[in-house]
Amino acid sequence: GKKPRKRVKLDVKSLDVLTREAKIDYYPQHIPTLLSITAAPPKYPPPNICSVSGFKSKYRCRTCGMLYSSIHTYFTHKETRCLCWKVF
């Protein structure tokens, strides 16, 4: 039969702990680190993606503002994903 696998417990550390352990604060200014690098702003606007199907969308829900691509995805969105809150 199969041998049971041994489970290894991983020590999960936050980014703050990792940067303190690496002593990034003491690096010279000319060395790029996770705390000093920046990204340029995007060249293109974000794509309009349907919240239901993931396809390119043309329409926006009037209630919550989420995007949808067709009447079928609109009905699915209204039934399951619409963020409007109804008070009874």
N, C-alpha and C positions, 0 to 999 in steps of 0.2 A: 503494500500500500504506500500511500504518500506520507512523507514525513511532515509533521506540522511545522509551519514556519515560525521562527522566533520573532516576536514583536520587539521592535527597538523604539524606545521612547525618545523622541526628538526634543531637544531643548529649544523652544521657540522664543526668540528675542525680538523686541521691537526695534525699529529703525533708530530711535533715540539711544537705546542701550548699545547697539552696534557701533554707532558713530562715536559714542564716548569711549568704548573699548578700543577703537582704532585711533583715538586721539587726533581726530581730524582737525580740531581747533588749533593744534600746534603745527600744522603743515605750513610751509611758506606760501605767501600770497600767489606766487606764479604757478603753483601746482593746482590743477582743477580737482575739486572734490564734489561729492553729492550735494553739499551745502552751497557751493559757489557757482555751479553751472546753471545756465538758463537756456531755454529754447526760444527760437524766434517765433513770432506770431504766425499762425497758419496762413498760407497763401490763398487758400480757397475757403469759401463758407462751408459750414457743416452740411452734409447731404440730408435731404428730406427722406427719412426712412419710415415706412409704415410700422406702427407700434404692434400690429398683429402679425403681419406676414413677413416683414423685413424687406419688402420690395420698395421701389421708389414710390413716393406718395405725392399726391397733388392736393389732397384735401385735409382740412383741419376740423376737429370736433368743436362745435360751438360752445359746448358746456365746459370742457376741460382743456382744450387746446392741443390735445395729442393728435398726431398725424395718422391718417389711414389712406389706403390706396384704392378701395372700391366700395361699392354698396354692401357687398358681402362682409368685408372686413369691418365696415362701419357697424353692422348689426352685431358682430362678435364683440367689437369694442364696447358698444353700449351695454351688452349683456354681462360682460365679465371684467372689463378693464377701465371703464369710465370713472374718473376720479370725482364725479359730482357726488355730493352728499345729500341724501334725501332725508328730510325730517318728517316723521309721521305724527 
